[in-house]
Structure formats: C-alpha cells, structure tokens
Amino acid sequence: MKKGIHPDYQVVKVKCVTCGEEFEVGSTAKEIRIDTCSKCHPFYTGQETYTQKAGRVDRFRKRYNIEDEK
C-alpha cells in the first residue's frame, strides 16, 4: 500500500437520533448519526406486522366462490 493516500481509519461513535442509543464502530468519518438502529427499528424489536397476501389463484376462487374439488 502506498503511504499518505489512504484516509485515517478510527473508532467513532454512532448515535441514533430516534432513541439516543450510542455504540462504537470503525470508520473514516468523524461522526455518524443514524435515523433508526437495531434497538428501535420495528423489524428487530418484533413490533412489525407482516401480512401474507393471498395468491392469484386464491383470490380468483374467492371472487367466484369456487371450492377445491376433493
């Protein structure tokens, strides 16, 4: 590696603007602010709801009142 052309790599604090959580990471930036982190993001906290969309065939059968033949 050539000397003098690479940016300084340092340990910086990352601050979440939403919940105020702070943690350290390595970066070339001096300061990092993020909107959401793993402490307050709905996906990681379990507050996110996931609804399964019915398939095309199921919607067609429901629309025309068609039941499965067994």
PASEBA-1860 file (N, C-alpha, C; in nm, 3 decimals):
! residues 70
1> MKKGIHPD> 0.084/-0.118/0.000/0.000/0.000/0.000/0.088/0.125/0.000 ~ 0.045/0.224/-0.073/0.120/0.348/-0.077/0.093/0.429/0.050 ~ 0.192/0.497/0.098/0.178/0.577/0.217/0.124/0.715/0.181 ~ 0.037/0.767/0.271/-0.011/0.904/0.256/-0.133/0.922/0.167 ~ -0.186/0.815/0.105/-0.304/0.832/0.017/-0.431/0.776/0.077 ~ -0.421/0.703/0.186/-0.538/0.640/0.245/-0.594/0.727/0.358 ~ -0.728/0.732/0.373/-0.786/0.811/0.480/-0.760/0.747/0.617 ~ -0.765/0.827/0.721/-0.743/0.776/0.857/-0.862/0.694/0.901
9> YQVVKVKC> -0.834/0.573/0.948/-0.938/0.482/0.999/-0.936/0.494/1.150 ~ -1.051/0.523/1.209/-1.059/0.547/1.352/-1.187/0.490/1.411 ~ -1.191/0.479/1.541/-1.311/0.434/1.611/-1.396/0.558/1.638 ~ -1.523/0.554/1.591/-1.614/0.668/1.608/-1.741/0.622/1.677 ~ -1.814/0.716/1.737/-1.941/0.685/1.800/-2.053/0.705/1.699 ~ -2.145/0.611/1.698/-2.264/0.620/1.614/-2.379/0.651/1.707 ~ -2.455/0.755/1.676/-2.566/0.795/1.761/-2.697/0.783/1.684 ~ -2.796/0.713/1.745/-2.929/0.700/1.686/-3.009/0.823/1.726
17> VTCGEEFE> -3.064/0.891/1.627/-3.141/1.013/1.652/-3.275/0.979/1.716 ~ -3.333/0.865/1.683/-3.465/0.828/1.732/-3.466/0.794/1.880 ~ -3.378/0.702/1.922/-3.383/0.654/2.061/-3.265/0.700/2.145 ~ -3.161/0.757/2.085/-3.047/0.805/2.160/-2.940/0.701/2.188 ~ -2.955/0.581/2.137/-2.858/0.474/2.157/-2.724/0.512/2.094 ~ -2.614/0.483/2.161/-2.480/0.509/2.109/-2.397/0.382/2.112 ~ -2.318/0.360/2.006/-2.225/0.249/2.002/-2.108/0.289/1.914 ~ -2.000/0.214/1.923/-1.878/0.247/1.851/-1.853/0.152/1.734
25> VGSTAKEI> -1.806/0.210/1.625/-1.767/0.132/1.507/-1.640/0.194/1.449 ~ -1.576/0.124/1.361/-1.461/0.177/1.291/-1.504/0.242/1.161 ~ -1.452/0.361/1.133/-1.493/0.434/1.013/-1.389/0.539/0.978 ~ -1.398/0.593/0.857/-1.314/0.705/0.818/-1.384/0.837/0.847 ~ -1.514/0.833/0.878/-1.588/0.954/0.914/-1.558/0.991/1.059 ~ -1.577/1.117/1.093/-1.550/1.161/1.230/-1.669/1.138/1.322 ~ -1.789/1.142/1.268/-1.910/1.127/1.348/-2.019/1.068/1.258 ~ -2.101/0.979/1.313/-2.209/0.918/1.236/-2.338/0.930/1.315
33> RIDTCSKC> -2.441/0.983/1.251/-2.575/0.988/1.310/-2.668/0.908/1.220 ~ -2.748/0.821/1.282/-2.840/0.739/1.205/-2.982/0.765/1.251 ~ -3.079/0.738/1.165/-3.219/0.764/1.196/-3.277/0.656/1.286 ~ -3.254/0.530/1.252/-3.302/0.419/1.335/-3.192/0.317/1.351 ~ -3.194/0.250/1.465/-3.093/0.148/1.492/-3.164/0.016/1.524 ~ -3.087/-0.086/1.559/-3.147/-0.216/1.589/-3.226/-0.215/1.719 ~ -3.205/-0.117/1.805/-3.281/-0.109/1.931/-3.422/-0.054/1.909 ~ -3.440/0.033/1.808/-3.571/0.097/1.790/-3.638/0.064/1.656
41> HPFYTGQE> -3.573/-0.011/1.568/-3.633/-0.046/1.438/-3.740/-0.153/1.459 ~ -3.859/-0.138/1.400/-3.968/-0.234/1.421/-3.935/-0.377/1.381 ~ -3.850/-0.397/1.281/-3.815/-0.533/1.238/-3.741/-0.607/1.349 ~ -3.649/-0.541/1.415/-3.567/-0.605/1.518/-3.638/-0.611/1.654 ~ -3.730/-0.519/1.681/-3.799/-0.518/1.810/-3.919/-0.610/1.812 ~ -3.963/-0.660/1.695/-4.077/-0.751/1.688/-4.210/-0.680/1.680 ~ -4.211/-0.550/1.663/-4.336/-0.475/1.654/-4.389/-0.467/1.512 ~ -4.310/-0.508/1.415/-4.353/-0.503/1.277/-4.453/-0.615/1.251
49> TYTQKAGR> -4.558/-0.584/1.180/-4.656/-0.687/1.145/-4.639/-0.722/0.998 ~ -4.643/-0.849/0.970/-4.626/-0.899/0.834/-4.754/-0.968/0.793 ~ -4.816/-0.920/0.689/-4.939/-0.982/0.641/-4.910/-1.053/0.511 ~ -4.953/-1.175/0.503/-4.932/-1.256/0.384/-5.044/-1.226/0.284 ~ -5.009/-1.189/0.165/-5.107/-1.163/0.061/-5.152/-1.297/0.002 ~ -5.279/-1.307/-0.024/-5.330/-1.429/-0.087/-5.282/-1.434/-0.231 ~ -5.262/-1.553/-0.283/-5.215/-1.570/-0.419/-5.325/-1.539/-0.521 ~ -5.287/-1.533/-0.646/-5.382/-1.501/-0.754/-5.492/-1.606/-0.764
57> VDRFRKRY> -5.452/-1.732/-0.751/-5.550/-1.841/-0.763/-5.650/-1.833/-0.648 ~ -5.601/-1.808/-0.526/-5.691/-1.797/-0.411/-5.788/-1.680/-0.427 ~ -5.740/-1.568/-0.476/-5.829/-1.453/-0.496/-5.934/-1.483/-0.603 ~ -5.892/-1.552/-0.709/-5.986/-1.589/-0.816/-6.095/-1.680/-0.761 ~ -6.054/-1.782/-0.685/-6.151/-1.876/-0.628/-6.245/-1.808/-0.530 ~ -6.194/-1.717/-0.454/-6.278/-1.645/-0.358/-6.377/-1.553/-0.431 ~ -6.331/-1.487/-0.536/-6.416/-1.395/-0.611/-6.535/-1.468/-0.676 ~ -6.510/-1.588/-0.729/-6.615/-1.661/-0.799/-6.672/-1.777/-0.718
65> NIEDEK> -6.644/-1.779/-0.589/-6.697/-1.881/-0.497/-6.671/-2.023/-0.546 ~ -6.548/-2.049/-0.584/-6.508/-2.181/-0.632/-6.438/-2.253/-0.516 ~ -6.482/-2.374/-0.487/-6.419/-2.450/-0.380/-6.334/-2.561/-0.442 ~ -6.235/-2.606/-0.369/-6.148/-2.715/-0.415/-6.227/-2.843/-0.428 ~ -6.201/-2.919/-0.536/-6.266/-3.049/-0.553/-6.180/-3.155/-0.487 ~ -6.238/-3.231/-0.396/-6.162/-3.336/-0.328/-6.232/-3.467/-0.337
END
